């Protein structure tokens, strides 16, 4: 069944999702914040700013008009930076309808409140009606999905019918969706893995070997799991695609923006300079402080995350941060 799908956010991931869904026969409208991105897709059928070199179906309707993008939509997919989620949904609110299914494909925590993206969406949309909501996460680089590489992700919802609906309508020969009822675990995995990926990049930038990277990823997973479970997640979710899977990809893959930030920090570059040279958002930079605040609220110890925060704030150097981690009091695993 062809659906009318509105995708909010024309970065690399939003554009890739529009490509995937259009190929499945759905009627896709893609909202771009940048007018030049919408024009590039309309005229050249290519997102030359965020996904260059990937040909897009002519059926995708790209627009800079938010109301027009949402008109008649049955499914609304948001693929936007976490720090604009609340403001953008508030702007969208009068154009939303109770029958819509909302799919959140943003990985991050709101800095001020430490809320997960589904919580932010519910807090805004819930002022009008209870939204049918699912979250999409897992190990997926946009460019690889766009070129058709086999990819497996997770769609999580408190409502099993909604999760199964999205699974059926979004799955393709190259994109396989697994369902989950653990929205907390799926979202926490997708958010906190970006912080650990910065740390993994620092290790790479310092020119260290595979052994410290393996240790960092493993202990990072411990931190992710510890916090997620304190927030109500199931431990097994963090051992799955949205936890371990996404962590491994983001910590080791060359297309990872968060890993890139860490590598450049490890090489001695300043954070402001690194971010100024990037077109797309590295969610882990903002998520680090929100993660620490959430951990403090739950009484959870997160030593790697704390050192990432200190590096980002220029309170310590990457070599000193690693020394402090290695010299912590000895413990049982």
C-alpha contacts under 8 A as a table, 3 or more apart, distances in Angstrom:
res1	aa1	res2	aa2	distance
1	X	26	X	7.96
1	X	169	X	7.97
2	X	25	X	5.83
2	X	26	X	4.63
2	X	27	X	6.80
3	X	26	X	4.94
3	X	27	X	6.02
3	X	74	X	6.54
3	X	75	X	7.42
4	X	26	X	6.19
4	X	27	X	4.82
4	X	28	X	6.17
4	X	29	X	7.93
4	X	72	X	7.00
4	X	73	X	5.02
4	X	74	X	5.34
4	X	75	X	6.55
5	X	26	X	6.83
5	X	27	X	6.01
5	X	28	X	4.91
5	X	29	X	6.30
5	X	73	X	5.41
5	X	74	X	5.99
5	X	75	X	4.80
5	X	76	X	5.96
5	X	77	X	7.41
6	X	28	X	5.92
6	X	29	X	4.87
6	X	30	X	6.02
6	X	31	X	7.53
6	X	69	X	6.02
6	X	70	X	5.77
6	X	73	X	5.76
6	X	74	X	7.80
6	X	75	X	6.21
6	X	76	X	4.83
6	X	77	X	6.15
7	X	10	X	7.71
7	X	14	X	6.49
7	X	17	X	7.89
7	X	18	X	6.77
7	X	28	X	7.25
7	X	29	X	6.17
7	X	30	X	4.83
7	X	31	X	6.16
7	X	69	X	7.85
7	X	76	X	5.91
7	X	77	X	4.66
7	X	78	X	5.89
7	X	79	X	7.19
8	X	14	X	7.08
8	X	30	X	6.17
8	X	31	X	4.97
8	X	32	X	7.03
8	X	69	X	7.97
8	X	76	X	7.32
8	X	77	X	6.03
8	X	78	X	4.72
8	X	79	X	5.94
8	X	80	X	6.85
9	X	14	X	5.40
9	X	15	X	7.68
9	X	30	X	7.09
9	X	31	X	5.67
9	X	32	X	5.44
9	X	33	X	6.88
9	X	78	X	6.34
9	X	79	X	5.02
9	X	80	X	5.05
10	X	13	X	7.30
10	X	14	X	4.84
10	X	15	X	5.08
10	X	30	X	6.55
10	X	31	X	6.20
10	X	32	X	4.79
10	X	33	X	7.32
10	X	37	X	7.51
10	X	50	X	7.86
10	X	79	X	7.49
11	X	14	X	5.38
11	X	15	X	5.95
11	X	32	X	7.84
11	X	50	X	5.51
11	X	51	X	7.54
11	X	79	X	7.54
11	X	80	X	7.62
11	X	280	X	7.54
12	X	15	X	5.26
12	X	16	X	6.07
12	X	50	X	5.11
12	X	51	X	5.30
12	X	142	X	5.83
12	X	143	X	7.30
13	X	16	X	4.99
13	X	17	X	6.16
13	X	79	X	6.57
13	X	141	X	7.88
13	X	142	X	5.04
14	X	17	X	5.15
14	X	18	X	6.22
14	X	30	X	7.84
14	X	78	X	7.55
14	X	79	X	5.12
14	X	80	X	7.77
15	X	18	X	5.05
15	X	19	X	6.24
15	X	30	X	7.52
15	X	47	X	7.44
15	X	51	X	7.44
16	X	19	X	5.01
16	X	20	X	6.19
16	X	142	X	5.90
16	X	143	X	7.37
16	X	145	X	6.92
16	X	146	X	5.26
17	X	20	X	5.02
17	X	21	X	6.06
18	X	21	X	5.26
18	X	22	X	5.90
18	X	28	X	6.32
18	X	29	X	7.79
18	X	30	X	6.81
18	X	60	X	7.13
19	X	22	X	5.24
19	X	23	X	6.20
19	X	56	X	6.01
19	X	57	X	6.72
19	X	60	X	7.68
19	X	146	X	7.02
20	X	23	X	5.32
20	X	24	X	6.53
20	X	146	X	7.19
20	X	170	X	7.86
20	X	172	X	7.81
21	X	24	X	5.01
21	X	25	X	6.66
21	X	26	X	5.67
21	X	27	X	7.97
21	X	28	X	7.11
21	X	170	X	6.52
22	X	25	X	5.15
22	X	26	X	5.06
22	X	27	X	6.33
22	X	28	X	5.99
22	X	57	X	6.90
22	X	59	X	6.94
22	X	60	X	6.62
23	X	26	X	7.34
23	X	57	X	7.40
24	X	170	X	7.83
24	X	172	X	7.18
27	X	59	X	7.27
27	X	60	X	7.23
28	X	59	X	7.31
28	X	60	X	5.27
28	X	61	X	6.29
29	X	60	X	5.93
29	X	61	X	4.65
29	X	62	X	5.81
29	X	63	X	7.37
29	X	69	X	5.60
29	X	70	X	7.84
30	X	60	X	6.95
30	X	61	X	6.03
30	X	62	X	4.67
30	X	63	X	6.23
30	X	69	X	6.57
31	X	38	X	7.38
31	X	62	X	5.94
31	X	63	X	5.09
31	X	64	X	5.60
31	X	65	X	6.92
31	X	66	X	6.39
31	X	69	X	5.87
32	X	35	X	6.69
32	X	37	X	6.30
32	X	38	X	5.64
32	X	62	X	7.08
32	X	63	X	6.15
32	X	64	X	5.24
33	X	37	X	7.81
33	X	64	X	6.04
34	X	37	X	5.37
34	X	38	X	6.79
34	X	64	X	6.94
35	X	38	X	5.25
35	X	39	X	6.24
35	X	63	X	7.65
35	X	64	X	5.61
36	X	39	X	4.99
36	X	40	X	6.02
37	X	40	X	5.02
37	X	41	X	6.33
37	X	47	X	6.13
37	X	48	X	7.31
37	X	49	X	6.71
38	X	41	X	5.29
38	X	42	X	6.17
38	X	47	X	7.94
38	X	62	X	5.05
38	X	63	X	5.26
38	X	64	X	6.20
39	X	42	X	5.01
39	X	43	X	5.86
39	X	44	X	7.94
39	X	62	X	7.46
39	X	63	X	7.77
40	X	43	X	5.36
40	X	44	X	5.38
40	X	45	X	6.60
40	X	46	X	6.05
40	X	47	X	5.84
40	X	48	X	6.50
41	X	44	X	5.48
41	X	45	X	4.26
41	X	46	X	4.79
41	X	47	X	5.39
41	X	48	X	7.92
41	X	56	X	7.53
41	X	62	X	6.27
42	X	45	X	5.65
42	X	46	X	7.96
42	X	58	X	7.81
42	X	61	X	7.03
42	X	62	X	6.03
45	X	55	X	6.07
45	X	56	X	5.01
45	X	57	X	6.68
45	X	58	X	6.24
46	X	51	X	7.33
46	X	52	X	6.58
46	X	53	X	7.11
46	X	54	X	6.14
46	X	55	X	5.34
46	X	56	X	5.59
47	X	50	X	5.78
47	X	51	X	5.12
47	X	52	X	5.69
47	X	54	X	7.50
48	X	51	X	5.82
48	X	52	X	4.28
48	X	53	X	7.19
49	X	52	X	6.24
50	X	279	X	7.73
50	X	280	X	7.69
51	X	54	X	6.25
51	X	143	X	7.11
54	X	146	X	7.23
54	X	147	X	7.44
56	X	60	X	7.45
57	X	60	X	5.95
58	X	61	X	7.75
63	X	66	X	7.58
63	X	68	X	7.60
63	X	69	X	6.57
64	X	69	X	7.95
65	X	68	X	5.32
65	X	69	X	6.16
66	X	69	X	5.08
66	X	70	X	6.38
66	X	92	X	7.18
67	X	70	X	5.30
67	X	71	X	6.17
67	X	92	X	7.34
67	X	95	X	6.31
68	X	71	X	5.25
69	X	73	X	7.97
70	X	73	X	5.46
70	X	76	X	7.55
70	X	95	X	6.59
70	X	96	X	7.41
71	X	95	X	7.21
73	X	76	X	6.61
73	X	100	X	6.95
74	X	99	X	7.01
74	X	100	X	4.86
74	X	101	X	6.38
75	X	100	X	5.43
75	X	101	X	4.70
75	X	102	X	5.91
75	X	103	X	7.36
76	X	100	X	6.85
76	X	101	X	6.18
76	X	102	X	4.87
76	X	103	X	6.13
77	X	102	X	5.93
77	X	103	X	4.63
77	X	104	X	5.83
77	X	105	X	6.90
78	X	102	X	7.76
78	X	103	X	6.40
78	X	104	X	5.07
78	X	105	X	5.78
78	X	106	X	6.82
79	X	104	X	6.72
79	X	105	X	5.00
79	X	106	X	5.24
80	X	84	X	7.09
80	X	85	X	6.66
80	X	105	X	7.77
80	X	106	X	5.96
81	X	84	X	5.81
81	X	85	X	6.64
81	X	106	X	6.56
81	X	108	X	7.99
81	X	281	X	6.92
81	X	283	X	7.36
82	X	85	X	5.21
82	X	106	X	6.31
82	X	107	X	6.92
82	X	108	X	5.52
82	X	109	X	6.55
82	X	110	X	6.34
82	X	117	X	7.04
82	X	283	X	7.45
83	X	86	X	7.45
83	X	110	X	6.16
83	X	111	X	7.29
84	X	87	X	5.50
84	X	88	X	5.94
85	X	88	X	5.33
85	X	89	X	6.12
85	X	117	X	7.38
85	X	120	X	7.36
85	X	121	X	7.55
86	X	89	X	5.34
86	X	90	X	6.18
86	X	120	X	6.11
86	X	121	X	6.85
86	X	124	X	7.02
87	X	90	X	5.11
87	X	91	X	6.27
88	X	91	X	4.95
88	X	92	X	6.17
89	X	92	X	4.80
89	X	93	X	5.85
89	X	121	X	6.86
89	X	124	X	6.67
89	X	125	X	7.35
90	X	93	X	5.12
90	X	124	X	6.29
90	X	125	X	7.77
91	X	94	X	7.49
92	X	95	X	5.56
92	X	96	X	6.59
93	X	96	X	5.39
93	X	124	X	7.64
93	X	125	X	6.44
96	X	100	X	7.33
97	X	100	X	5.74
98	X	129	X	6.15
98	X	130	X	7.35
98	X	131	X	6.60
98	X	132	X	7.96
99	X	132	X	7.89
100	X	131	X	7.58
100	X	132	X	6.94
101	X	131	X	7.21
101	X	132	X	5.10
101	X	133	X	6.07
101	X	134	X	7.86
101	X	162	X	7.58
102	X	131	X	7.04
102	X	132	X	6.02
102	X	133	X	4.74
102	X	134	X	6.23
103	X	133	X	5.97
103	X	134	X	4.87
103	X	135	X	5.47
103	X	136	X	6.73
104	X	117	X	7.31
104	X	118	X	6.95
104	X	133	X	7.62
104	X	134	X	6.29
104	X	135	X	4.66
104	X	136	X	6.02
105	X	135	X	6.05
105	X	136	X	4.92
105	X	137	X	6.47
106	X	117	X	6.98
106	X	136	X	7.83
107	X	117	X	7.47
107	X	137	X	7.41
107	X	187	X	6.75
107	X	190	X	5.25
107	X	191	X	4.94
107	X	283	X	7.30
108	X	116	X	6.80
108	X	117	X	6.79
108	X	187	X	7.67
108	X	188	X	7.96
108	X	190	X	6.98
108	X	191	X	4.29
108	X	192	X	7.50
108	X	283	X	6.25
108	X	284	X	7.53
108	X	287	X	5.94
109	X	114	X	5.40
109	X	115	X	5.58
109	X	116	X	4.96
109	X	117	X	6.36
109	X	191	X	6.45
109	X	287	X	5.68
109	X	290	X	6.33
109	X	291	X	7.50
110	X	113	X	5.71
110	X	114	X	4.89
110	X	115	X	5.27
110	X	116	X	6.56
110	X	117	X	7.15
110	X	120	X	7.78
110	X	287	X	7.52
110	X	290	X	6.84
111	X	114	X	5.43
111	X	115	X	7.85
111	X	286	X	6.67
111	X	287	X	6.73
111	X	289	X	6.99
111	X	290	X	4.91
112	X	290	X	7.33
113	X	290	X	7.76
114	X	290	X	5.21
114	X	291	X	7.12
114	X	293	X	7.19
114	X	294	X	6.11
115	X	119	X	5.86
115	X	120	X	6.26
116	X	119	X	5.22
116	X	120	X	6.40
116	X	184	X	7.96
116	X	187	X	6.75
116	X	188	X	7.51
117	X	120	X	4.97
117	X	121	X	6.19
117	X	187	X	7.76
118	X	121	X	5.10
118	X	122	X	6.06
118	X	133	X	7.39
118	X	134	X	7.75
118	X	135	X	7.11
119	X	122	X	5.08
119	X	123	X	6.03
120	X	123	X	5.13
120	X	124	X	6.43
121	X	124	X	5.29
121	X	125	X	5.89
121	X	126	X	7.75
122	X	125	X	5.27
122	X	126	X	5.06
122	X	130	X	7.18
122	X	131	X	6.63
123	X	126	X	5.38
123	X	127	X	6.86
124	X	127	X	5.83
125	X	128	X	5.72
125	X	129	X	6.26
125	X	130	X	6.92
125	X	131	X	6.51
126	X	129	X	4.85
126	X	130	X	4.89
126	X	131	X	6.54
127	X	130	X	7.93
132	X	159	X	7.82
132	X	162	X	6.94
133	X	157	X	6.39
133	X	158	X	7.91
133	X	159	X	8.00
133	X	162	X	7.34
134	X	155	X	6.47
134	X	156	X	5.43
134	X	157	X	4.51
134	X	158	X	7.63
134	X	162	X	7.02
134	X	163	X	6.40
134	X	183	X	7.77
135	X	155	X	5.61
135	X	156	X	5.24
135	X	157	X	6.54
135	X	183	X	6.85
135	X	186	X	7.70
135	X	187	X	7.26
136	X	153	X	7.19
136	X	154	X	5.78
136	X	155	X	4.63
136	X	156	X	6.57
137	X	153	X	5.83
137	X	154	X	5.43
137	X	155	X	6.67
137	X	186	X	6.57
137	X	187	X	7.18
137	X	190	X	6.19
137	X	242	X	5.72
138	X	152	X	7.08
138	X	153	X	4.41
138	X	154	X	5.81
138	X	186	X	7.97
138	X	190	X	6.90
138	X	241	X	5.20
138	X	242	X	4.17
138	X	243	X	7.35
138	X	245	X	6.66
138	X	246	X	5.19
139	X	151	X	7.54
139	X	152	X	7.09
139	X	153	X	6.37
139	X	241	X	6.43
139	X	242	X	6.80
139	X	245	X	5.55
139	X	246	X	4.01
139	X	247	X	7.60
139	X	249	X	5.92
139	X	250	X	7.59
140	X	144	X	7.39
140	X	145	X	6.77
140	X	151	X	6.56
140	X	152	X	7.63
140	X	153	X	7.23
140	X	246	X	7.38
140	X	249	X	7.77
141	X	144	X	5.45
141	X	145	X	6.36
141	X	255	X	6.90
141	X	256	X	7.68
142	X	145	X	5.21
142	X	146	X	6.00
143	X	146	X	4.99
143	X	147	X	6.31
144	X	147	X	5.34
144	X	148	X	6.47
144	X	149	X	5.41
145	X	148	X	5.12
145	X	149	X	5.40
145	X	150	X	7.20
145	X	151	X	6.61
145	X	174	X	7.45
145	X	175	X	7.35
146	X	149	X	7.55
148	X	174	X	5.55
148	X	175	X	7.99
149	X	174	X	6.06
150	X	173	X	7.62
150	X	174	X	4.41
150	X	175	X	6.03
150	X	176	X	7.78
151	X	174	X	6.04
151	X	175	X	4.97
151	X	176	X	6.18
152	X	175	X	5.89
152	X	176	X	4.68
152	X	177	X	5.87
152	X	178	X	7.43
152	X	241	X	7.49
153	X	175	X	7.56
153	X	176	X	6.35
153	X	177	X	5.09
153	X	178	X	6.28
153	X	241	X	6.33
153	X	242	X	7.09
154	X	177	X	5.32
154	X	178	X	4.71
154	X	179	X	5.70
154	X	180	X	6.81
154	X	186	X	7.61
154	X	241	X	6.86
154	X	242	X	6.53
155	X	163	X	6.03
155	X	166	X	7.35
155	X	167	X	6.75
155	X	177	X	6.32
155	X	178	X	6.08
155	X	179	X	4.97
155	X	180	X	6.19
156	X	163	X	5.94
156	X	179	X	5.66
156	X	180	X	4.46
156	X	181	X	5.31
156	X	182	X	6.13
156	X	183	X	5.22
156	X	186	X	6.90
157	X	160	X	6.35
157	X	162	X	6.70
157	X	163	X	5.42
157	X	179	X	7.97
157	X	180	X	6.57
157	X	181	X	5.15
157	X	182	X	6.94
157	X	183	X	5.76
158	X	181	X	5.29
158	X	182	X	7.20
158	X	183	X	6.83
159	X	162	X	5.44
159	X	163	X	6.49
159	X	181	X	7.24
160	X	163	X	5.09
160	X	164	X	6.14
160	X	180	X	7.99
160	X	181	X	6.80
161	X	164	X	5.23
161	X	165	X	6.07
162	X	165	X	5.03
162	X	166	X	6.31
163	X	166	X	5.36
163	X	167	X	6.08
163	X	179	X	5.95
163	X	180	X	7.36
163	X	181	X	7.99
164	X	167	X	4.90
164	X	168	X	6.10
164	X	179	X	6.68
165	X	168	X	5.32
165	X	169	X	6.27
166	X	169	X	5.16
166	X	170	X	5.74
167	X	170	X	5.50
167	X	171	X	5.80
167	X	177	X	5.47
167	X	178	X	6.91
167	X	179	X	6.84
168	X	171	X	5.79
170	X	175	X	7.80
170	X	177	X	7.48
171	X	174	X	7.84
171	X	175	X	5.42
171	X	176	X	5.19
171	X	177	X	5.79
172	X	175	X	4.98
172	X	176	X	6.37
173	X	176	X	7.26
180	X	183	X	7.29
182	X	185	X	5.47
182	X	186	X	6.30
182	X	233	X	6.37
182	X	234	X	6.86
182	X	237	X	7.23
183	X	186	X	5.21
183	X	187	X	6.00
183	X	233	X	7.72
184	X	187	X	5.35
184	X	188	X	5.93
184	X	228	X	7.02
184	X	231	X	7.18
184	X	232	X	6.59
184	X	233	X	5.17
185	X	188	X	5.19
185	X	189	X	5.95
185	X	228	X	5.83
185	X	229	X	7.48
185	X	232	X	7.65
185	X	233	X	4.45
185	X	234	X	6.22
185	X	235	X	7.76
185	X	237	X	5.71
185	X	238	X	6.38
185	X	242	X	7.82
185	X	243	X	7.81
186	X	189	X	5.33
186	X	190	X	6.28
186	X	237	X	6.67
186	X	238	X	7.43
186	X	242	X	5.28
186	X	243	X	6.98
187	X	190	X	5.11
187	X	191	X	6.16
187	X	242	X	7.75
188	X	191	X	5.14
188	X	192	X	5.94
188	X	224	X	7.41
188	X	228	X	5.74
189	X	192	X	5.60
189	X	193	X	5.87
189	X	224	X	6.52
189	X	225	X	7.83
189	X	228	X	7.38
189	X	238	X	6.23
189	X	242	X	5.60
189	X	243	X	4.52
189	X	244	X	7.93
189	X	246	X	7.64
189	X	247	X	7.81
190	X	193	X	5.82
190	X	194	X	7.26
190	X	242	X	6.03
190	X	243	X	6.72
190	X	246	X	6.88
190	X	247	X	8.00
191	X	194	X	5.96
191	X	195	X	7.68
191	X	283	X	7.80
191	X	284	X	7.36
191	X	287	X	6.89
192	X	195	X	5.34
192	X	196	X	6.77
192	X	224	X	6.14
192	X	284	X	7.33
192	X	287	X	7.11
192	X	288	X	7.62
192	X	291	X	6.97
193	X	196	X	5.12
193	X	197	X	6.05
193	X	220	X	7.84
193	X	221	X	7.88
193	X	224	X	7.12
193	X	243	X	7.36
193	X	246	X	6.99
193	X	247	X	5.01
193	X	250	X	7.30
193	X	251	X	7.96
193	X	284	X	7.87
194	X	197	X	4.94
194	X	198	X	6.48
194	X	247	X	7.49
194	X	250	X	6.89
194	X	251	X	7.92
194	X	258	X	5.97
194	X	282	X	7.97
194	X	283	X	6.60
194	X	284	X	4.47
194	X	287	X	7.72
195	X	198	X	5.33
195	X	199	X	6.77
195	X	258	X	7.48
195	X	284	X	4.65
195	X	285	X	7.09
195	X	287	X	6.87
195	X	288	X	5.71
195	X	305	X	6.54
195	X	308	X	7.25
196	X	199	X	5.04
196	X	200	X	6.26
196	X	216	X	7.85
196	X	217	X	7.07
196	X	220	X	5.83
196	X	247	X	7.57
196	X	251	X	7.09
196	X	304	X	7.34
196	X	305	X	6.88
197	X	200	X	4.88
197	X	201	X	6.12
197	X	247	X	7.03
197	X	250	X	5.72
197	X	251	X	4.20
197	X	252	X	7.79
197	X	258	X	5.79
197	X	259	X	5.06
197	X	262	X	7.39
197	X	284	X	7.86
198	X	201	X	5.02
198	X	202	X	6.31
198	X	251	X	7.40
198	X	258	X	5.13
198	X	259	X	4.82
198	X	260	X	7.43
198	X	261	X	6.20
198	X	262	X	4.27
198	X	263	X	7.58
198	X	284	X	7.02
198	X	308	X	7.23
199	X	202	X	5.03
199	X	203	X	6.52
199	X	216	X	7.59
199	X	259	X	7.52
199	X	262	X	5.93
199	X	304	X	7.42
199	X	308	X	6.15
200	X	203	X	5.19
200	X	204	X	6.47
200	X	213	X	5.97
200	X	216	X	6.56
200	X	217	X	7.06
200	X	251	X	5.54
200	X	252	X	7.52
200	X	259	X	6.45
200	X	262	X	6.82
200	X	263	X	7.94
201	X	204	X	4.95
201	X	205	X	6.01
201	X	251	X	6.86
201	X	258	X	7.53
201	X	259	X	4.33
201	X	260	X	6.18
201	X	261	X	6.90
201	X	262	X	3.96
201	X	263	X	4.24
201	X	264	X	7.77
201	X	266	X	7.24
202	X	205	X	4.93
202	X	206	X	6.17
202	X	259	X	7.67
202	X	262	X	4.28
202	X	263	X	4.76
202	X	264	X	7.32
202	X	265	X	6.12
202	X	266	X	4.37
202	X	267	X	7.83
202	X	318	X	6.76
203	X	206	X	5.29
203	X	207	X	6.68
203	X	208	X	5.76
203	X	209	X	7.95
203	X	212	X	7.20
203	X	213	X	6.50
203	X	262	X	7.76
203	X	263	X	7.20
203	X	266	X	6.75
204	X	207	X	5.22
204	X	208	X	5.87
204	X	209	X	7.49
204	X	213	X	7.70
204	X	262	X	7.90
204	X	263	X	5.72
204	X	266	X	7.21
205	X	208	X	7.62
205	X	262	X	6.93
205	X	263	X	3.98
205	X	264	X	6.17
205	X	265	X	7.02
205	X	266	X	4.19
205	X	267	X	5.11
206	X	263	X	7.49
206	X	266	X	4.97
206	X	267	X	6.09
206	X	318	X	7.85
206	X	319	X	7.79
208	X	212	X	7.02
209	X	212	X	6.24
209	X	213	X	6.95
210	X	213	X	5.11
210	X	214	X	6.14
211	X	214	X	5.20
211	X	215	X	6.28
212	X	215	X	5.03
212	X	216	X	5.95
213	X	216	X	5.00
213	X	217	X	6.15
214	X	217	X	5.30
214	X	218	X	6.16
215	X	218	X	5.18
215	X	219	X	6.06
216	X	219	X	5.32
216	X	220	X	5.76
217	X	220	X	4.89
217	X	221	X	6.14
217	X	247	X	7.37
217	X	248	X	7.17
217	X	251	X	7.30
218	X	221	X	5.18
218	X	222	X	6.61
219	X	222	X	4.94
219	X	223	X	6.51
220	X	223	X	5.09
220	X	224	X	6.24
220	X	304	X	6.83
221	X	224	X	4.99
221	X	225	X	6.01
221	X	238	X	7.73
221	X	243	X	7.62
221	X	244	X	6.77
221	X	247	X	7.58
222	X	225	X	5.20
222	X	226	X	5.99
223	X	226	X	5.10
223	X	227	X	6.28
223	X	301	X	7.56
223	X	302	X	5.62
223	X	304	X	7.87
224	X	227	X	5.48
224	X	228	X	6.04
224	X	238	X	7.54
224	X	243	X	7.94
225	X	228	X	5.09
225	X	229	X	5.95
225	X	235	X	6.38
225	X	238	X	5.87
226	X	229	X	5.49
226	X	230	X	6.30
226	X	300	X	7.01
227	X	230	X	5.04
227	X	231	X	6.35
227	X	295	X	6.30
227	X	298	X	7.75
227	X	300	X	6.24
228	X	231	X	5.08
228	X	232	X	6.48
228	X	233	X	5.27
228	X	234	X	7.77
228	X	235	X	7.89
228	X	238	X	7.99
229	X	232	X	4.96
229	X	233	X	4.46
229	X	234	X	6.01
229	X	235	X	6.25
230	X	233	X	7.17
230	X	298	X	6.54
230	X	300	X	7.71
231	X	298	X	7.71
233	X	237	X	7.40
234	X	237	X	5.60
234	X	238	X	7.41
235	X	238	X	5.60
235	X	239	X	6.98
236	X	239	X	5.07
236	X	240	X	6.59
237	X	240	X	5.20
237	X	241	X	7.72
237	X	242	X	6.96
237	X	243	X	6.52
238	X	241	X	7.66
238	X	242	X	6.51
238	X	243	X	4.03
238	X	244	X	6.03
239	X	242	X	7.92
239	X	243	X	5.63
239	X	244	X	5.18
239	X	245	X	7.69
240	X	243	X	5.40
240	X	244	X	5.66
240	X	245	X	6.11
241	X	244	X	6.03
241	X	245	X	4.25
241	X	246	X	6.07
242	X	245	X	5.98
242	X	246	X	5.50
242	X	247	X	7.96
243	X	246	X	5.59
243	X	247	X	6.04
244	X	247	X	4.99
244	X	248	X	6.06
245	X	248	X	5.43
245	X	249	X	6.40
246	X	249	X	5.16
246	X	250	X	6.02
247	X	250	X	5.33
247	X	251	X	5.87
248	X	251	X	5.25
248	X	252	X	6.04
248	X	253	X	7.97
249	X	252	X	5.49
249	X	253	X	5.38
249	X	256	X	7.84
250	X	253	X	5.65
250	X	256	X	5.31
250	X	258	X	7.26
250	X	259	X	6.65
251	X	256	X	7.30
251	X	258	X	7.98
251	X	259	X	5.86
252	X	256	X	7.71
252	X	259	X	7.38
253	X	256	X	5.58
253	X	259	X	7.75
254	X	259	X	7.74
254	X	260	X	7.67
256	X	259	X	5.28
256	X	260	X	6.21
257	X	260	X	4.96
257	X	261	X	6.37
257	X	280	X	7.89
257	X	281	X	7.57
257	X	282	X	5.42
258	X	261	X	5.14
258	X	262	X	6.46
258	X	282	X	5.16
258	X	283	X	7.10
258	X	284	X	6.07
258	X	285	X	7.69
259	X	262	X	5.06
259	X	263	X	6.15
260	X	263	X	5.06
260	X	264	X	6.27
261	X	264	X	5.34
261	X	265	X	6.21
261	X	271	X	7.71
261	X	274	X	6.64
261	X	275	X	7.71
261	X	282	X	7.55
262	X	265	X	5.02
262	X	266	X	6.05
263	X	266	X	5.04
263	X	267	X	6.34
264	X	267	X	4.98
264	X	268	X	6.52
264	X	269	X	5.61
264	X	274	X	6.99
265	X	268	X	5.10
265	X	269	X	5.14
265	X	270	X	6.54
265	X	271	X	6.81
265	X	311	X	7.98
265	X	318	X	7.41
266	X	269	X	7.44
266	X	318	X	5.90
269	X	273	X	7.01
269	X	274	X	6.88
270	X	273	X	5.38
270	X	274	X	6.36
271	X	274	X	5.08
271	X	275	X	6.18
271	X	312	X	6.57
272	X	275	X	5.29
272	X	276	X	6.06
273	X	276	X	5.16
273	X	277	X	6.48
274	X	277	X	5.40
274	X	278	X	6.80
275	X	278	X	5.26
276	X	279	X	7.92
278	X	281	X	7.38
282	X	285	X	6.12
283	X	286	X	5.90
283	X	287	X	6.10
284	X	287	X	4.78
284	X	288	X	5.81
285	X	288	X	5.71
285	X	289	X	7.90
285	X	312	X	7.49
286	X	289	X	6.22
286	X	290	X	7.01
287	X	290	X	5.10
287	X	291	X	5.89
288	X	291	X	5.14
288	X	292	X	6.34
288	X	305	X	6.64
288	X	308	X	7.34
288	X	309	X	6.14
289	X	292	X	5.15
289	X	293	X	6.22
289	X	309	X	6.66
290	X	293	X	5.11
290	X	294	X	6.13
291	X	294	X	5.09
291	X	295	X	6.04
291	X	305	X	7.80
292	X	295	X	4.97
292	X	296	X	6.12
292	X	302	X	7.48
292	X	305	X	7.03
292	X	306	X	6.89
293	X	296	X	5.12
293	X	297	X	6.30
294	X	297	X	5.07
294	X	298	X	6.44
295	X	298	X	5.18
295	X	299	X	5.85
295	X	300	X	4.83
295	X	301	X	6.82
295	X	302	X	7.26
296	X	299	X	4.94
296	X	300	X	6.15
296	X	301	X	7.79
297	X	300	X	7.84
302	X	305	X	5.46
302	X	306	X	6.20
303	X	306	X	5.04
303	X	307	X	6.32
303	X	325	X	7.14
304	X	307	X	5.23
304	X	308	X	6.29
304	X	325	X	7.32
305	X	308	X	5.04
305	X	309	X	6.24
306	X	309	X	5.06
306	X	310	X	6.35
307	X	310	X	4.96
307	X	311	X	6.18
307	X	321	X	5.71
307	X	325	X	7.95
308	X	311	X	5.13
308	X	312	X	6.15
308	X	321	X	8.00
309	X	312	X	5.11
309	X	313	X	6.13
310	X	313	X	5.10
310	X	314	X	6.06
310	X	315	X	4.95
310	X	316	X	5.73
310	X	321	X	7.95
311	X	314	X	4.92
311	X	315	X	5.94
311	X	316	X	5.34
311	X	317	X	6.01
311	X	318	X	6.40
311	X	321	X	7.42
312	X	315	X	7.65
313	X	316	X	7.89
314	X	317	X	6.97
316	X	320	X	6.35
316	X	321	X	6.40
317	X	320	X	5.23
317	X	321	X	6.14
318	X	321	X	5.06
318	X	322	X	6.35
319	X	322	X	5.27
319	X	323	X	6.24
320	X	323	X	4.95
320	X	324	X	6.19
321	X	324	X	5.20
321	X	325	X	6.34
322	X	325	X	5.08
322	X	326	X	6.19
323	X	326	X	5.16
323	X	327	X	6.13
324	X	327	X	5.14
324	X	328	X	6.27
325	X	328	X	5.54
